[in-house]
Amino acid sequence: MPIQPSGELKIELPASLDAYYANFVIIQHSPSEFVLDFARVLPNMPSVRVGARILCTPMHAKLLLRALQENIERYEAQFGPIYVPQQGDALAGQLFGKVS
């Protein structure tokens, strides 16, 4: 039996939940899950500490990709194109160095 949407979803943010700024993510996957490790890379810091880890199913990862794409399109419609340097696969290495 299909599940019927029950309407609006109430989202609660705990008062103790801290926002975490991340400018770096390591993405790994297995047949059953995606693992996203978010970190903050700072100049002159030789190491990076993961600040948040998100695990999700492949379907949810694909839905996240779709939601991000839709929101990027809305953002660019309002504020203009987001500039991303075109350096191919070497871009991450140039910005963040080698990951070990």
Beta strands, then each sheet from edge to edge (+ up, - down):
strand 1: 24-29
strand 2: 34-39
strand 3: 50-56
sheet 1: 1+ 2- 3+
end
